[in-house]
Every structure is written in structure tokens, then in C-alpha cells.
């Protein structure tokens, strides 16, 4: 691809990431209207193009070449071919470790922020197993597990407030490497305190946490290998900190996309899938 196409490829990826709050149930929900991507590119590169049709043609060409994007709904929607997840951080030591080493730290369930984590009552069918065996297995599962909590969405002010020091930190977007020994699954949210015998309590949370759109990794590993793709700097991060982050990231990997003018707000196509 030409240098111009590489620039547009990065902007397409950036546009899809900043609008990732639209994926609730299916891959189709991950898709973004092509018109939004065009507006995003024009806003970022005001002098690059004047005609939207020209931008759309380049987007189609890049989608066919790069393998990073796919078109759907009669080429009206565009989405990523690989899932991207977000980790919100405000501690620069942890931020640097994630970006420099392309890895995420796992924690015991007792270290997570929900004090009732893993505590739902288990409803058990005793027909094939003794109560002691089944309950013991569940307890062993919980106590042995190491967890890494991620989010599917970027555009939620509560996530920025709770996990990125009120927009003074960053959101790191990444792909999870395909390796053995890890389980990646979306959290199911329930209002009651009971679960069925085949449910894993570590993939269940009270519905009060639903805004997080959490995806969870379970593993025995201390670290999960990832590939960092994009870093979004919080809108309240101090200018000198932004400057340090930009320099640091460019030294580590120039392919990582940096977004330093992001504002957490609802985007112009909020009701397109409703």
C-alpha cells in the first residue's frame, strides 16, 4: 500500500475503535456506518480530501487489501476482522508494562473490585454427583483461577472515571493472542443470587456492573500475551504526560495508533442499531 493508504488504514482502525460501544450481541453490532468513518477521516485530515466518494473508494480498496476490515450490509457498514478489547489504566508503571511487554497481568478473584465476586449460590443437580464433590469442584475452580478483566467498549464515561482516574489515564486497545491455556468469555449479568450447576460463577456478575461490557480472561498464567494496537489518551491527562506517552509509544512501536484528542461522549450515530 502507498503511504497515503497506510495513513487512511490507521484512521479507519481508529474510527472503529472510538465507536466500539456498539457491540452488544453479534458481530454485526461491531459494525460502524461507512458514512461515520468518512466523517471521522475528514475531521482528522481536513486538507486530505474534499470529496466523500473518493474517501469511500479508498476505504473499499484498503479493506480488500489489508485484511483488517470487512464490509457488510451492502457495503454500508465496516467492522474489524479481529476483536479489539480495552484496558483502562492510570498507573504509568502498569501502562508502560502493558505497552512495552505486550502483556496483561492476571489477578486472583479476591483482588477484584467486586466484593461479591464468585459468591453466587450454586443450584446443583445431585443426580450424578455427590453434593460435596460438585461444590468442592466449584470452590476449587474459583480459588485457583487467575483473572484479567477487559472491556468491549471505549465510550463509557464511568469506565474512564472508575479505572482511568477520571479521564487522566489511558485506554489501551489490543488483540488477544491465540494461545493454549486461556479462556476468553463475555460476562453474563444477572439480578438474582443463584446460578445453574453448569455455570461458571467467575463469568457471572450482578447486573449493576453491566455498563462495563466486560470480557474476562481465565488462566493459570501470571501474564496474558497480547498485541497492543491503539492507545487513547484521556482528555484530562496533563499535556506533559501526553507528550511523554507519545514519545514513549513511538520509541516502542511506531505502528501503535495514538489518539490524544479523544473525548468520551456519545457519537453521532447513537441510534443507528436501535
Backbone torsions as a table, in degrees:
resi	resn	phi	psi	omega
1	UNK	NA	152.9	177.6
2	UNK	-74.3	168.3	178.5
3	UNK	-62.1	-38.8	177.8
4	UNK	-61.3	-43.2	179.7
5	UNK	-66.5	-37.4	176.9
6	UNK	-61.9	-40.3	178.3
7	UNK	-62.7	-45.0	-179.7
8	UNK	-68.1	-36.0	177.3
9	UNK	-58.3	-45.3	178.8
10	UNK	-64.8	-38.3	179.8
11	UNK	-69.9	-34.6	175.8
12	UNK	-63.0	-47.1	-179.9
13	UNK	-60.3	-44.1	179.0
14	UNK	-60.7	-45.1	-179.3
15	UNK	-61.4	-41.5	-179.5
16	UNK	-68.7	-34.7	179.6
17	UNK	-69.8	-44.1	-177.1
18	UNK	-71.3	-10.6	177.9
19	UNK	-111.9	23.8	-173.9
20	UNK	-76.3	3.5	177.6
21	UNK	-72.5	-4.4	176.7
22	UNK	-100.0	71.9	165.1
23	UNK	-156.4	91.0	-175.6
24	UNK	-94.5	-45.7	-169.7
25	UNK	-129.8	-36.5	-173.0
26	UNK	-131.8	165.9	178.0
27	UNK	-59.2	-33.7	-179.6
28	UNK	-60.5	-31.1	178.9
29	UNK	-68.6	-16.9	176.8
30	UNK	-74.0	-18.7	-173.2
31	UNK	-71.7	152.1	-180.0
32	UNK	-124.1	138.4	177.1
33	UNK	-57.2	135.9	-178.1
34	UNK	-60.3	-31.7	179.9
35	UNK	-62.8	-36.6	177.8
36	UNK	-65.7	-41.4	179.5
37	UNK	-61.7	-40.9	177.8
38	UNK	-61.3	-47.2	179.4
39	UNK	-61.2	-39.0	-179.0
40	UNK	-64.9	-45.0	-179.7
41	UNK	-64.7	-43.3	-180.0
42	UNK	-64.1	-36.0	178.3
43	UNK	-68.1	-33.7	-179.2
44	UNK	-80.5	-35.9	-177.2
45	UNK	-124.8	73.4	-171.5
46	UNK	-61.4	-31.2	-176.8
47	UNK	-96.0	0.4	-174.0
48	UNK	-77.6	-44.6	-179.0
49	UNK	-137.5	153.2	174.9
50	UNK	-112.1	-29.9	-175.8
51	UNK	-104.0	126.8	-179.9
52	UNK	-63.4	-35.8	-179.5
53	UNK	-59.5	-35.9	179.4
54	UNK	-67.8	-40.2	178.5
55	UNK	-64.9	-43.6	-179.9
56	UNK	-60.1	-42.3	178.7
57	UNK	-61.0	-43.1	179.3
58	UNK	-65.1	-39.5	177.5
59	UNK	-60.7	-43.9	178.0
60	UNK	-61.5	-44.4	-179.2
61	UNK	-62.4	-44.0	-179.2
62	UNK	-65.8	-40.6	179.8
63	UNK	-59.5	-37.7	-179.7
64	UNK	-75.1	-23.9	-176.5
65	UNK	-93.5	-41.4	-166.4
66	UNK	-81.9	-30.8	-175.8
67	UNK	77.4	1.8	-179.2
68	UNK	-87.8	-19.3	-173.8
69	UNK	-129.6	157.5	173.8
70	UNK	-137.3	146.6	179.8
71	UNK	-100.3	150.8	178.0
72	UNK	-151.7	174.7	177.7
73	UNK	53.4	50.5	178.9
74	UNK	65.4	36.9	-179.7
75	UNK	63.5	22.1	177.0
76	UNK	-92.0	-18.4	-178.5
77	UNK	-123.4	149.2	177.9
78	UNK	-134.6	143.2	-178.8
79	UNK	-146.6	169.5	177.7
80	UNK	-81.4	146.0	176.8
81	UNK	-82.1	-23.0	177.1
82	UNK	-119.3	137.7	-178.7
83	UNK	-65.2	139.4	173.6
84	UNK	-116.4	138.3	-179.7
85	UNK	-123.0	163.3	-174.7
86	UNK	-125.1	139.9	173.5
87	UNK	-121.9	124.1	179.7
88	UNK	-95.6	131.6	-176.9
89	UNK	-144.6	150.4	174.1
90	UNK	-128.1	-11.7	178.3
91	UNK	-86.0	118.4	-172.6
92	UNK	-67.6	-26.7	176.0
93	UNK	-64.2	-44.8	179.5
94	UNK	-69.3	-39.7	178.4
95	UNK	-59.5	-48.7	-179.1
96	UNK	-62.2	-38.9	-179.9
97	UNK	-63.8	-42.9	179.6
98	UNK	-62.2	-47.9	-175.2
99	UNK	-73.4	-43.6	-177.0
100	UNK	-68.7	-41.1	-173.3
101	UNK	-104.5	-0.4	-179.2
102	UNK	48.6	58.4	-178.6
103	UNK	-153.5	157.1	176.3
104	UNK	-122.6	137.5	178.9
105	UNK	-80.6	141.2	175.2
106	UNK	-102.2	156.0	-177.0
107	UNK	-133.7	158.8	172.4
108	UNK	-70.3	151.8	-177.2
109	UNK	-62.0	-27.4	179.6
110	UNK	-69.8	-14.5	179.3
111	UNK	-92.2	-3.6	-178.7
112	UNK	-77.0	164.2	-170.4
113	UNK	-79.9	-11.6	177.0
114	UNK	-91.5	113.0	-177.1
115	UNK	-65.9	-16.5	-179.9
116	UNK	-100.1	14.4	-179.5
117	UNK	-54.3	126.1	175.4
118	UNK	73.2	14.0	-172.2
119	UNK	-104.1	5.2	-179.8
120	UNK	-64.6	146.8	-179.6
121	UNK	-71.8	135.1	-177.4
122	UNK	-95.7	124.1	174.1
123	UNK	-90.3	123.0	-169.8
124	UNK	-120.3	135.7	168.8
125	UNK	-87.8	113.5	-173.8
126	UNK	-86.6	5.2	-170.7
127	UNK	-62.6	-33.3	-175.7
128	UNK	-113.0	-7.4	-177.7
129	UNK	-143.1	151.9	175.4
130	UNK	-72.0	150.2	178.0
131	UNK	-55.7	-41.3	-177.7
132	UNK	-62.1	-38.7	-177.2
133	UNK	-68.6	-45.8	-177.2
134	UNK	-67.5	-49.1	-179.8
135	UNK	-62.7	-41.3	178.2
136	UNK	-60.6	-39.9	178.7
137	UNK	-64.6	-42.2	179.8
138	UNK	-62.6	-44.6	-179.9
139	UNK	-63.6	-40.7	178.3
140	UNK	-63.3	-41.1	177.4
141	UNK	-56.7	-47.4	-176.4
142	UNK	-64.9	-46.0	-173.6
143	UNK	-74.0	-25.5	179.9
144	UNK	-85.8	-20.2	-170.9
145	UNK	-69.8	142.3	167.5
146	UNK	-115.1	140.1	-168.0
147	UNK	-127.8	143.7	168.9
148	UNK	-129.5	120.6	-176.6
149	UNK	-98.4	130.2	-178.7
150	UNK	-125.4	174.6	172.9
151	UNK	-128.9	147.9	174.8
152	UNK	-82.8	-15.3	-172.0
153	UNK	-118.1	149.1	177.3
154	UNK	-105.6	-34.3	-167.7
155	UNK	-93.9	63.4	175.1
156	UNK	-137.6	116.6	-173.4
157	UNK	-63.3	-28.4	178.8
158	UNK	-66.6	-37.4	177.1
159	UNK	-63.7	-44.2	177.8
160	UNK	-63.9	-38.7	-178.7
161	UNK	-70.0	-43.9	-173.6
162	UNK	-80.7	-35.0	-170.5
163	UNK	-117.5	-6.7	178.7
164	UNK	-128.7	32.8	172.8
165	UNK	52.7	53.2	177.2
166	UNK	55.6	49.9	175.7
167	UNK	73.1	15.3	177.3
168	UNK	-94.9	-5.8	179.2
169	UNK	-104.9	-144.6	-176.7
170	UNK	-136.5	163.4	166.2
171	UNK	-117.8	126.5	-178.9
172	UNK	-105.7	120.5	178.4
173	UNK	-98.3	136.9	-173.7
174	UNK	-154.8	164.6	170.5
175	UNK	-105.1	144.3	178.1
176	UNK	-89.0	128.8	179.8
177	UNK	-71.9	143.4	-177.6
178	UNK	-81.2	98.7	-179.1
179	UNK	-132.3	162.6	178.3
180	UNK	-78.5	155.3	172.4
181	UNK	87.2	12.0	175.0
182	UNK	-130.0	149.8	176.5
183	UNK	-122.6	124.4	-178.9
184	UNK	-115.3	124.5	-174.8
185	UNK	-154.5	146.2	176.5
186	UNK	-74.8	144.8	176.6
187	UNK	-73.1	138.1	171.7
188	UNK	-100.0	135.9	-176.5
189	UNK	-107.4	129.4	-177.9
190	UNK	-132.4	148.0	179.4
191	UNK	-85.4	-27.7	-175.9
192	UNK	-90.5	174.2	-175.0
193	UNK	-101.5	13.3	-178.4
194	UNK	-119.5	151.0	176.4
195	UNK	-135.0	160.0	178.7
196	UNK	-80.3	164.3	-172.1
197	UNK	-65.0	-26.7	-178.6
198	UNK	-89.5	-3.5	179.1
199	UNK	-80.0	146.5	172.6
200	UNK	-96.1	116.1	-177.0
201	UNK	-60.6	-17.1	-179.9
202	UNK	-82.1	-4.5	173.4
203	UNK	-111.5	20.3	179.0
204	UNK	-127.1	138.9	176.0
205	UNK	-142.9	160.3	176.2
206	UNK	-64.7	148.5	-175.4
207	UNK	-64.5	-14.1	177.6
208	UNK	-62.6	-22.0	-179.2
209	UNK	-93.4	6.0	-170.7
210	UNK	-62.2	-28.0	-179.4
211	UNK	-59.3	-22.2	-176.9
212	UNK	-72.9	-20.7	-176.3
213	UNK	45.7	56.0	-170.1
214	UNK	-78.4	138.2	166.9
215	UNK	-114.5	135.2	-173.1
216	UNK	-121.7	139.5	173.7
217	UNK	-105.8	128.8	171.9
218	UNK	-110.4	134.3	-177.7
219	UNK	-165.1	162.4	171.2
220	UNK	-91.3	-5.1	-178.7
221	UNK	-73.3	149.4	173.3
222	UNK	-77.5	-28.5	-179.8
223	UNK	-136.3	146.4	178.3
224	UNK	-109.1	123.1	179.0
225	UNK	-73.0	135.6	-179.0
226	UNK	-137.0	175.9	171.3
227	UNK	-125.9	109.0	179.8
228	UNK	-69.8	129.7	-177.6
229	UNK	-114.0	-32.4	-173.8
230	UNK	-153.6	143.8	176.4
231	UNK	-127.1	123.3	-179.9
232	UNK	-105.9	119.0	-178.8
233	UNK	-84.5	133.5	-177.7
234	UNK	-63.1	147.6	-175.1
235	UNK	-68.1	-17.0	178.0
236	UNK	-102.3	4.8	177.3
237	UNK	-65.2	138.3	-177.3
238	UNK	-66.4	145.2	-177.0
239	UNK	-53.6	-41.9	-178.3
240	UNK	-69.1	-29.3	176.0
241	UNK	-71.2	-39.2	176.0
242	UNK	-61.4	-41.9	179.8
243	UNK	-62.3	-42.5	177.9
244	UNK	-63.0	-44.1	-179.1
245	UNK	-63.4	-42.5	179.2
246	UNK	-61.4	-45.4	-179.1
247	UNK	-65.5	-42.7	-178.8
248	UNK	-62.7	-48.3	-178.0
249	UNK	-64.2	-40.4	179.9
250	UNK	-65.6	-29.7	176.9
251	UNK	-73.5	-37.9	-176.8
252	UNK	-75.0	-50.5	-176.6
253	UNK	-159.3	110.0	-178.0
254	UNK	-71.2	-11.6	178.6
255	UNK	-81.7	-13.0	177.7
256	UNK	-71.8	127.9	179.2
257	UNK	-79.1	134.6	178.5
258	UNK	-115.2	126.3	176.5
259	UNK	-114.9	112.8	-175.2
260	UNK	-116.8	10.1	176.6
261	UNK	-126.8	28.9	-177.2
262	UNK	-76.5	137.7	172.7
263	UNK	-123.9	127.5	179.8
264	UNK	-75.5	103.0	179.5
265	UNK	-155.6	164.0	179.4
266	UNK	-68.9	138.0	-175.6
267	UNK	-88.8	165.3	-168.2
268	UNK	-69.0	-10.0	-179.3
269	UNK	-111.9	36.3	-171.3
270	UNK	-55.9	-31.6	-174.5
271	UNK	-107.7	19.1	-173.6
272	UNK	-67.8	-27.7	-178.3
273	UNK	-104.9	6.7	-177.0
274	UNK	-102.8	NA	NA
